[in-house]
Each structure stands twice: as C-alpha cells, then as structure tokens.
Amino acid sequence: MPLGSSWVSTKMQIPIIILHTEMTEKYKIKITFEDPIYPSEIQNRQNIIDESTHVFKKIDKIIRNNPYSWCGYDTFDKMMIK
C-alpha cells in the first residue's frame, strides 16, 4: 500500500481528509468529507505506516458500503472467466 499521503501528512503536520461521492439520484451526487485524520507528532516510519493503514481501512469501509459509486466497481466481474 502506498505511504505517500501519510508521509506528506506526517512531514508537513497536516491532516488527511478523505472525501467521497455517492449517487443519490440520476443526476445528483452527495459529497461527504470525513473527519480529518491527524498525523502523529513523532515522525518515524512506523507512525507513517500506522496512519496509512488507518486511512486505507477507512477507504475500504467506504467502498464496501457503496461499491457501485466507484468507477470500475465491476472490473473484476468482467475479468472472471465464466
């Protein structure tokens, strides 16, 4: 899993804010800004890995709750040999 966003967050001491969209009607979407994820003040590799894991777990939960809101949601279905 890439550590880029967590590395920048930790080095610059700025939060990561996850935002995602959800289709509510045919031409309407809902944009949600999640609570900020603040980095540890201690700048080391393990804290960056921990923050990155936390971020990706939140993203995973969002995707699992709204799988059809994500571009390419059916990619694996199309790749399966039937």
C-alpha positions as CSV (number, residue, x, y, z in Angstrom):
1,M,0.0,0.0,0.0
2,P,1.4,3.4,-0.9
3,L,2.6,5.6,2.0
4,G,2.7,8.9,0.1
5,S,-0.3,10.7,1.6
6,S,0.7,9.6,5.2
7,W,4.3,10.6,4.6
8,V,3.3,14.1,3.4
9,S,0.8,14.4,6.3
10,T,3.4,13.5,8.8
11,K,6.3,15.6,7.4
12,M,4.1,18.7,6.9
13,Q,2.0,18.0,10.1
14,I,-1.3,18.4,8.2
15,P,-4.3,16.2,8.4
16,I,-5.6,13.8,5.7
17,I,-9.2,14.4,4.8
18,I,-11.0,11.7,2.9
19,L,-13.8,12.8,0.6
20,H,-16.1,10.6,-1.4
21,T,-19.2,10.9,-3.5
22,E,-22.3,8.9,-3.7
23,M,-25.0,8.9,-6.4
24,T,-28.3,9.9,-4.8
25,E,-30.4,10.3,-7.9
26,K,-29.8,10.1,-11.6
27,Y,-28.0,13.4,-11.9
28,K,-27.3,14.2,-8.2
29,I,-24.4,13.2,-6.0
30,K,-23.7,13.6,-2.3
31,I,-20.2,14.7,-1.4
32,T,-19.0,13.6,2.0
33,F,-15.9,15.0,3.8
34,E,-14.8,12.6,6.5
35,D,-13.3,13.8,9.8
36,P,-9.6,14.8,9.5
37,I,-7.0,12.2,10.3
38,Y,-4.2,14.0,12.2
39,P,-0.7,12.7,12.0
40,S,1.4,11.7,15.0
41,E,3.9,14.4,16.1
42,I,6.5,11.7,16.3
43,Q,7.9,11.4,12.8
44,N,9.1,7.8,12.2
45,R,8.4,5.1,9.7
46,Q,6.1,3.0,12.0
47,N,3.8,6.0,12.6
48,I,3.6,6.7,8.9
49,I,2.7,3.0,8.2
50,D,0.1,3.1,11.1
51,E,-1.5,6.2,9.7
52,S,-1.6,4.9,6.2
53,T,-3.2,1.6,7.4
54,H,-5.8,3.7,9.2
55,V,-6.6,5.7,6.1
56,F,-6.9,2.7,3.9
57,K,-9.1,0.9,6.4
58,K,-11.5,3.9,6.3
59,I,-11.4,4.0,2.5
60,D,-12.1,0.2,2.4
61,K,-15.1,0.6,4.6
62,I,-16.5,3.4,2.4
63,I,-16.0,1.3,-0.7
64,R,-17.7,-1.7,0.9
65,N,-20.7,0.4,1.9
66,N,-21.1,2.0,-1.5
67,P,-19.4,-0.4,-4.1
68,Y,-21.4,0.9,-7.0
69,S,-20.3,4.5,-6.5
70,W,-16.8,3.7,-7.5
71,C,-15.6,3.8,-11.1
72,G,-14.5,0.3,-12.1
73,Y,-16.6,-1.5,-9.5
74,D,-17.4,-4.3,-11.9
75,T,-13.8,-4.6,-13.4
76,F,-13.1,-7.9,-11.6
77,D,-16.5,-9.3,-12.7
78,K,-15.6,-8.7,-16.3
79,M,-12.2,-10.3,-15.8
80,M,-13.6,-13.5,-14.5
81,I,-13.6,-16.5,-16.9
82,K,-17.1,-18.0,-17.0
